[in-house]
Amino acid sequence: MSAAGESGRAQQMRAKAQDLEQAAERATDPQERQRLKDKARQLKEQSEHAGSTGKGNIDPM
């Protein structure tokens, strides 16, 4: 995959994470709120990793 494709994927993941955070804020069930927050956090972490690999920020040593 190209760097641009990876960057676009990372942006999509961040947007989805933001959507999940907003849904968590609106959730009335505490368990559902926590599940949505956890999923949003996971997506953010994955997007950070996907975004950094496309930019050549990996130290080869």
N, C-alpha and C positions, 0 to 999 in steps of 0.2 A: 504494500500500500504506500502511496506517496505521502510526503510530509503534509501536503495540503489536505489530503483525505483524512489523515490522522488528526489534524488540527480541527477539521470540520466535525469529526466524530466526537472529539473532546468537547467542543462547543455544544453539540447536541446533548451530550451527557450532562453538562452543567445546566443546561436549560431544563432538562427533565428533573434534575435534582432540585432546582428552584421551584418547579411545579409541585414536587412532592412536599417540599417545606411549606408551601402555601396551603396545600391540602391538609397537612398536619396541624397548621394553625386553626383551620376551620373544623377539624375533627372534634367531635364531642366525646367519643370513647377514648379513655386514656391509653388503652392497649393499642388501638388503631393509630393514635397520635404517635406513640413511641415507635411502632412499626414503620410508619411513614418517615419519621425522622431518621431512623436507622438506615433505611433504604436510601434516603437522600444523602446521608453521610458516605455510604458506600459508593454511590455514583460519583460524588465529588472526588473521593480518593482515586477512583478509577480514571476519572477525567484528567486529574492532575498527572497521573502516570502516563496516560495516553498522549497528553499534550507535551510532556517533557521528552518522550522518546522520539517524537517527530522533529524536535528542534536540535537534535544532536547533543543534548546535555548529558549524555551518559559518559562517564569517565571510563576509558578502556582499561585502566589499571586499578 
